[in-house]
Each structure stands twice: as structure tokens, then as C-alpha cells.
Amino acid sequence: MNILIIVLAAAASLYTAFAFYKAGKFKAFSTKETLLGAGFGWVEKIPFWTVRLIAWLELVGAAGLVIAPVGYFLGYTWAIWFAVAAAVGLALTMVGAIILHAKRGEGKYTFKMNMRLLLVSLAAALLWAYLPLV
């Protein structure tokens, strides 16, 4: 049973980490004009430092989803809770994204991807949180 939980948690974490790494890296290192040209219209209405903050939170969350389980398996059992925190933080990022895109009338274009990342992030959090209990 533990092996199944570990495999599912790792798969959910890697999928989530990869998606957020790609999104965070693009937002962190692109100019405002590049982001606007790529269809990130919401960037126009908020301060650019907020875009960078979101980007770095996504990158830190992605790193936490990968590094924390490695620490857990190296014997640092407390490290798994950093993976849970990272997954919950990324899920909250998606809640904010769903709200933002709904207010801008972009929900029909972004809802499926945002909801997919929200659910996979929550799955990773629940699976990693369950692992120490079994």
C-alpha cells in the first residue's frame, strides 16, 4: 500500500512541479511586453512586481514538491510536510487564478487547466500527508 501511495504522490508532484516550473520560469524571466504578447492580459492591470512574486512562488512551490520528498526518503521525516505545504500553496495559487480569470471573463479558456492543476496539487498534498500516517 505504501508503494502505491508513494508512486501516486510522486506522479502528482512531478506533474504539478513541471507545470508550475514552466509557468513560473516564463513569468519570472519575461518582460511585461512578452507576457502581454503571449496572451497574459491580466498582467496589464496589476503591478508587475506581483507577476514576479507569483512567478517566484510557483518556482519555490515546484521545488518544494520535488526536494521535500527526497529529504523524507533520506530520513528527514519532517521534510514531507514541506511538500504538503508546497502543494497546498500551489493549489491556493490556482484558486486565485480561477477567480482572476473568471472576473476577466477568461474562464472558458482557462478553467480546465486551472482546475486540473488545482486538483492534482490537492491530490499531491493529500497523498504526501497520508504517507506518514500509514
Buried (B, 14 or more C-beta within 10 A) or exposed (E): EEEEBBEBBBBBBBBBBEBBBEBBBBBBEBEEEEBBEEEBEBBEEEEEEEBBEBBEBBBBBBBBBBBBBEBBEEEEEEBBBBBBBBBBBBBBBBEEBBEBBBEEEBBEEBBEBBEBBBBBBBBBBBBBBBBEEE
